[in-house]
Amino acid sequence: MDIHFDNYYMPAEWAPHEATWLAWPVNLETWPQDLEAVRGIYAQMIAALTVSERVILLAADDAVAGQIRQRLAGSGVNFANLRVVTIPVNDSWLRDAGPIFVKHRAADGQPPLVAHDFVFNTWGKKYGPWDDDDQIPTRAGRLLGFPVVAHDMVLEGGSIDVNGSGSVLTTRQCLLNPNRNPSLSAAQIEANLKKFLGVRQVLWLDEGIEGDDTDGHIDDITRFVGRNKILTVVEPDKSDANHEPLQNNLRRLKTFRDADGEPFEIIELPMPDRIVSGPFGRSPASYGNFYIANNVVLVPIYSAPNDQIALDIISGCFPDRQVIGIECSPLVNGLGSIHCVTQQQPR
């Protein structure tokens, strides 16, 4: 079927989900010392999510699929809401390698839900080969029966955040990086985002945080928490490498207007303590890497003094959802956290 994107849009993350997608952790290069601890974090996430929505969990092969239920036994998972699907994967970063779903605004003969399959080049060809991850959306579409549209543009889901009402946030450090789409101008990238995500404007911030090997993904720093409300991380310590880039982002955010010309409400979120405990140097630990599900918000915490402050701020943004803090120091040692490993499928 020929898909016309005129009436498709990417819903905000807080819009109702049909399912959350995850990929069971298997990569020892990512977590050489923490793989079993990371699987424990997954068990906590899946238990919290399956209370109110389905989880589609990708298993790298049949052997892994056979191990998952045994590993999750006794963890509080609602197995009626868990579907394990065998699809080859290299790693677990489904926010970036998985399908990016868009929804049709009206029933006019077009599919109600379409998945984009953008090129995944391991964050500017930093790792690899990860050919299986690049093929996840198309393979999943064939197996589960939803339409997939393949693109020749590199785009990771963690580099964009939408409010479902015409705006998308991103960073110049990532989308304009020559290791992504060197043949595309900023105007061409904007045009593609508008067409394929159904937005009216692109809001550009500059840089992300230190330790982020994705070149400044937005989901570590600045998130929509409402149509007209933005949560952004700040670092008050002027000696920290993150202080000035995050202050610059804050200054820019205060000048932004939504697609209807109204100013945004900007809420500041502290950063956790600096974490240098994994094999890759400083990790991109951030409370901004939370995931909004149907009835819960899963927030990474790091046994740090600002944990409770961050949980309270995020709870204030989502009074109708249970905010659950999950200790994610082992997970972020692999250079990502909760939002990086999740991907929503809208209802």
C-alpha positions in Angstrom: 0.0 0.0 0.0 1.2 3.5 -0.8 1.2 5.5 2.4 0.5 9.2 2.3 1.7 10.9 5.5 -0.5 14.0 5.3 -2.8 12.9 8.1 -0.3 10.9 10.2 1.3 12.2 13.4 3.4 10.9 16.3 1.4 11.0 19.5 2.9 12.3 22.7 4.4 9.6 24.9 1.7 10.2 27.5 -1.1 9.4 25.0 -2.6 5.9 25.4 -0.3 3.0 24.5 -1.2 -0.3 22.9 2.1 -1.7 24.1 5.7 -0.9 25.2 8.5 -2.5 23.3 11.7 -3.8 24.9 14.6 -6.1 23.8 16.0 -8.5 26.4 19.6 -7.6 27.3 22.2 -10.0 25.8 25.2 -7.9 24.9 28.2 -8.5 27.2 30.2 -5.8 25.4 27.7 -3.2 26.6 27.4 -4.6 30.2 30.6 -6.7 30.8 30.1 -6.6 34.5 26.4 -5.6 34.9 24.4 -7.9 32.5 22.6 -9.8 35.2 21.9 -6.7 37.2 20.5 -5.1 34.1 18.2 -8.1 33.6 17.0 -7.5 37.1 16.1 -3.9 36.1 14.2 -5.2 33.1 12.2 -7.5 35.4 11.2 -4.4 37.5 10.3 -2.4 34.4 8.2 -5.3 32.9 6.4 -5.9 36.2 5.4 -2.3 36.5 4.4 -1.9 32.8 2.3 -5.1 32.5 -0.1 -3.9 35.1 -1.7 -1.5 32.6 -0.4 -2.3 29.1 1.1 -5.0 27.0 4.9 -5.5 26.7 6.3 -6.8 23.5 9.7 -8.2 24.4 12.2 -9.1 21.7 14.4 -12.1 22.2 17.6 -12.4 20.2 17.0 -16.1 19.4 14.9 -19.1 20.5 17.3 -20.0 23.3 16.9 -16.5 24.8 13.2 -16.7 24.4 13.1 -19.9 26.3 15.1 -18.4 29.2 13.0 -15.2 29.7 9.9 -16.6 31.4 12.1 -18.6 33.8 14.1 -15.5 34.6 11.0 -13.4 35.1 9.2 -16.0 37.3 8.5 -14.5 40.8 9.2 -10.9 39.7 5.5 -9.8 39.7 5.1 -9.8 35.9 1.6 -10.1 34.6 2.4 -12.7 32.0 -1.0 -12.2 30.3 0.3 -8.8 29.1 3.7 -10.1 28.0 4.5 -11.2 24.5 8.0 -12.6 23.8 8.9 -12.3 20.1 12.0 -13.9 18.6 13.7 -11.3 16.4 17.5 -11.1 16.0 19.0 -8.1 17.9 22.5 -6.9 18.6 21.6 -4.9 21.7 18.8 -3.4 23.7 18.5 0.2 22.6 15.0 0.0 21.1 14.3 3.7 21.5 16.9 4.2 18.7 16.7 1.0 16.6 13.1 0.0 17.0 10.0 1.2 15.1 8.8 4.7 15.4 5.1 4.6 15.3 2.8 7.3 13.8 -1.0 7.3 14.0 -3.6 8.4 11.5 -5.9 11.3 12.5 -9.0 9.9 10.7 -10.3 6.7 9.1 -10.0 7.2 5.3 -8.7 3.9 4.0 -5.1 4.4 5.2 -3.7 2.1 7.9 -4.5 3.5 11.4 -0.9 2.9 12.6 2.4 2.9 10.5 5.9 2.2 11.7 8.8 4.2 10.4 12.1 2.3 9.7 14.8 4.9 9.7 18.4 4.0 9.2 20.2 3.1 12.4 23.9 3.5 12.0 25.0 3.0 15.6 25.1 6.7 16.5 27.3 7.8 13.7 29.0 4.4 13.1 30.7 4.3 16.5 30.0 0.6 16.9 29.2 -2.3 14.7 28.3 -4.1 12.7 24.8 -3.9 14.2 22.9 -5.0 11.1 20.3 -6.9 13.0 19.3 -3.8 15.0 19.0 -1.8 11.8 16.4 -4.3 10.5 14.3 -4.6 13.7 11.3 -2.4 12.5 10.9 -4.2 9.1 11.3 -7.7 10.6 8.9 -6.9 13.4 6.3 -5.5 10.9 6.5 -8.7 8.8 6.2 -10.9 11.9 3.4 -9.0 13.7 1.5 -7.7 10.7 1.8 -3.9 10.7 2.8 -1.7 7.8 6.4 -0.4 7.8 7.9 2.4 5.7 11.6 2.3 5.2 13.7 5.5 4.8 17.2 6.3 3.8 17.5 9.0 6.5 19.4 8.2 9.7 17.2 9.0 12.7 17.1 7.6 16.3 14.0 7.8 18.5 16.1 9.2 21.4 17.0 12.2 19.3 13.4 13.5 19.1 10.6 14.3 21.6 7.1 15.4 20.5 4.2 16.9 22.3 1.6 15.5 19.9 0.4 19.0 19.1 2.7 20.1 16.4 6.2 20.5 18.0 9.3 18.3 18.1 12.4 18.9 20.2 15.8 17.8 19.1 19.5 19.0 19.2 21.8 20.3 16.6 24.7 18.2 18.0 22.9 15.1 17.0 20.7 15.7 13.9 23.2 18.1 12.2 26.2 15.9 13.0 28.0 14.9 9.8 28.1 11.3 11.0 24.3 11.0 10.5 23.1 12.7 7.2 25.9 14.6 5.7 24.0 15.1 2.4 21.0 16.7 4.1 20.8 20.4 5.1 19.1 21.5 8.3 16.1 22.7 6.2 15.8 19.2 4.5 16.0 17.5 7.9 13.3 19.8 9.2 11.1 19.1 6.2 11.5 15.3 6.8 10.6 15.6 10.5 7.5 17.7 9.7 6.4 15.2 7.0 7.1 11.9 8.8 6.2 12.9 12.4 3.3 15.2 11.5 4.7 18.2 13.3 4.5 21.9 12.4 7.8 23.1 13.9 11.2 21.8 15.0 12.6 23.3 18.2 16.4 23.1 18.1 18.6 22.9 21.2 22.3 22.8 20.9 24.2 20.1 23.0 23.6 17.2 25.2 25.4 16.0 28.3 28.9 14.7 28.8 29.3 10.9 28.4 26.5 10.6 25.9 27.8 8.6 23.0 24.7 9.4 21.0 25.9 13.0 20.3 23.3 14.8 22.4 20.1 12.9 22.4 17.2 15.0 23.6 15.8 12.3 25.9 18.7 12.8 28.3 18.1 16.5 28.7 14.7 18.0 27.7 11.3 16.3 27.6 7.7 17.4 26.9 5.6 16.5 29.9 2.5 18.2 28.5 1.3 20.0 25.4 2.6 23.3 26.7 5.0 22.1 29.4 8.7 21.1 29.2 11.0 19.5 31.8 14.7 20.3 31.3 17.8 19.1 33.3 20.2 21.6 34.8 23.6 21.4 36.5 24.2 24.2 39.0 27.9 23.2 39.6 29.8 25.7 37.4 32.8 23.4 37.4 30.9 20.6 35.8 31.2 20.1 32.0 27.4 20.0 31.8 26.7 23.3 33.5 27.1 25.7 30.5 25.5 23.5 27.8 22.5 22.9 30.0 22.2 26.6 30.9 22.4 27.5 27.2 19.5 25.0 26.5 17.5 26.6 29.3 18.0 30.1 27.9 16.9 28.9 24.5 13.8 27.1 25.9 12.6 30.3 27.5 12.4 31.9 24.0 10.5 29.1 22.4 6.8 29.2 21.5 4.5 26.3 20.7 3.0 25.7 17.3 0.2 28.1 18.2 2.5 30.8 19.3 2.1 30.3 23.1 5.1 30.3 25.5 6.0 27.0 27.2 6.1 26.4 30.9 9.7 25.4 31.7 10.4 23.2 34.7 14.0 22.6 35.9 15.1 19.1 36.9 18.4 18.6 38.7 21.1 16.2 37.5 22.3 13.3 39.6 25.9 13.0 40.9 28.6 12.3 38.3 28.9 8.6 37.7 32.1 7.0 36.6 31.8 3.4 37.4 31.4 1.5 34.1 33.8 0.6 31.4 33.2 3.7 29.2 34.1 6.6 31.5 31.5 9.1 32.7 28.0 7.8 32.1 25.1 9.9 30.8 23.1 9.5 34.0 20.1 11.8 33.9 16.7 11.9 35.5 15.4 13.2 32.2 15.6 9.7 30.8 12.2 8.6 32.2 9.5 6.7 30.4 5.8 7.6 30.4 3.5 4.6 30.3 -0.3 4.3 30.6 -0.5 4.3 34.4 3.1 4.7 35.5 6.2 6.8 34.9 9.4 4.9 35.2 12.2 7.1 36.4 15.9 6.2 36.6 17.5 6.9 40.0 21.1 6.4 40.9 21.4 6.2 44.7 22.2 9.9 44.6 21.1 12.9 46.9 18.9 14.3 44.2 16.9 11.1 43.6 13.9 12.1 45.7 13.9 15.7 44.5 13.7 14.5 40.9 11.0 12.0 41.8 8.9 14.7 43.4 9.3 17.1 40.5 8.3 14.4 38.0 5.4 13.3 40.2 4.1 16.9 40.1 4.0 16.7 36.3 2.0 13.4 36.3 -0.5 13.5 39.1 -2.6 10.9 37.4 0.2 8.3 37.2 2.3 6.4 39.7 5.9 7.5 39.5 8.3 4.6 40.2 12.0 5.1 40.7 14.2 2.3 39.6 17.9 2.1 40.6 19.6 2.2 37.2 23.3 2.6 37.9 24.1 -0.8 36.3 21.9 0.1 33.2 23.5 3.5 32.7 27.0 2.0 32.9 26.1 0.8 29.3 25.6 4.5 28.3 21.8 4.5 28.4 18.8 4.3 30.8 15.1 3.6 30.9 13.9 5.8 28.0 16.7 4.5 25.8 15.5 0.9 26.0 11.8 1.5 25.7 9.6 2.4 22.7 5.9 3.0 22.8 3.3 1.7 20.4 0.3 4.1 20.4 -3.3 2.8 20.7 
